Structure formats: structure tokens, C-alpha cells
Amino acid sequence: DTEVTQTPKHLVMGMTNKKSLKCEQHMGHRAMYWYKQKAKKPPELMFVYSYEKLSINESVPSRFSPECPNSSLLNLHLHALQPEDSALYLCASSQAGPWANEKLFFGSGTQLSVL
Amino acid sequence: GENVEQHPSTLSVQEGDSAVIKCTYSDSASNYFPWYKQELGKGPQLIIDIRSNVGEKKDQRIAVTLNKTAKHFSLHITETQPEDSAVYFCAASPSYNQGGKLIFGQGTELSVKP
């Protein structure tokens, strides 16, 4: 299994809602990532978990809250988002941490619309 | 920090022709250079990568070349097919003691016309 699975594929939420994005991988990878991608732009790194510990937070606003319950799962909790947060949210994993220059495996993403 | 520039932003070729996408990077400490292909509605998928101790790498119709002195690397796709149509991103990553974070180029939208 070389897949990173993300749910849901699409999400529409209001600015007062609380929702969560989920990501799962069964490749035994020990690093997991959240990226944000705007249309026609490259992915932008948000968070990195390495061995289930948060190792990188790219100064992301607190309305985005990551969680890594175990080595296979990664969540992104969303609260009080703004319309400008509408984007494709991508999860990725790699065998080791970002410093190891390992191959990144991306999921298909969650297309988020904030109304 | 690292900065990666990618050209062209759009590229249109006829089926069967070759396509070349070029990237330059700024940080001489970068030592890992992957290329990702992103089809509509999907996440980026790694298609080929090269490390700084290698000048060229091939995988069937795809090749990547690296010139460390000039700090640029290129993706070459030969005998293009309509299914090669996608957005391609180059990236560069410095070594661990430089942060090790992958920095992406702005992307190239490749269109292969049948």
C-alpha cells in the first residue's frame, strides 16, 4: 500500500464552524506533513510531525490545529476560518523527517471552501 | 534561505515532441532535487529525483540533469503523450543543518496536443 488517504475530498464550512481533516498512511512512514495549496500555486508547508511529535510549524494561525494520534494518522482541526483559507489541503508522508531528503508521498487533498 | 525559480510557466507541445522545464536554485547547500507531477484533482506525485552527487538520471521517457556549478536543473520529457499534460513542480532541499525543508518552484503547466 503506497497510498496516503485523505477525507473528506470536499468540505464547505462557515466561518463559525469547527471541522476536521483526516489523513492516513500505512507505509510505516514516520514523518507526516500538512500543506496548503492555492489554485495554480505550489504547495506551502504548514506543519511537520516526525515520530508523532510536532517538529515544524510554519507560523500557521492558531485557527489551524494539527494532531497526530499515532504514526499512521494525522488530523487538522479547523475553527473560525476565514474565506482566504479556502484552498486544497494536502497531506504527505515520508519515511523519515524532512531533513532526511526523503521522497514525499502526497494524498489527493481536501478541497476546502470557507463561506 | 533557498529560492527556486521555474520556467516556463506554461508549455504547449505536439504529441511526440520533447518538453524541457528548467529550474534554478539559490542555496549551494541544496543537495536533493525532486520533480512532481500534479494532475487535475490530484495531489503531486513524485516522478523523478536527483541528488547532488549525480549529474543525470533517466527513467524511461523522463530525465533530469543537474548542473551544480550553475545551480540549475532541468526536466526532459521525450515522446510526449496527452497523458503527460499536467502541472510540473521542481523543488530543492538543503541539507539537514540548513533546515532541510523542500522549496518548490512556481510550477509549469504542460499541455500536450494530440
Contacts between the chains, C-beta under 8 A, distances in Angstrom:
chain1	res1	chain2	res2	distance
A	4	B	43	7.6
A	40	B	87	7.7
A	40	B	107	7.0
A	40	B	109	7.7
A	41	B	106	7.3
A	41	B	107	7.2
A	42	B	89	5.4
A	42	B	104	3.6
A	42	B	105	6.6
A	42	B	106	6.1
A	42	B	107	5.7
A	43	B	44	6.7
A	43	B	89	7.8
A	43	B	104	6.2
A	45	B	101	6.5
A	45	B	102	7.4
A	56	B	101	7.3
A	90	B	43	5.2
A	90	B	44	7.6
A	92	B	43	7.6
A	97	B	100	7.5
A	98	B	93	7.8
A	98	B	100	5.0
A	98	B	101	5.7
A	98	B	102	6.8
A	99	B	95	7.7
A	99	B	96	3.8
A	99	B	99	7.6
A	99	B	100	3.3
A	100	B	96	7.5
A	100	B	100	7.3
A	101	B	31	6.9
A	101	B	32	3.8
A	101	B	51	7.6
A	101	B	93	5.1
A	101	B	95	7.6
A	101	B	100	6.6
A	103	B	34	6.9
A	103	B	46	5.3
A	103	B	49	6.6
A	104	B	34	7.5
A	104	B	44	7.9
A	104	B	46	6.7
A	104	B	102	6.9
A	105	B	46	7.5
A	106	B	36	7.8
A	106	B	43	3.4
A	106	B	44	5.0
A	106	B	45	6.8
A	107	B	43	5.3
A	108	B	41	7.2
A	108	B	42	5.2
A	108	B	43	4.9
A	109	B	42	7.7
A	109	B	43	5.2
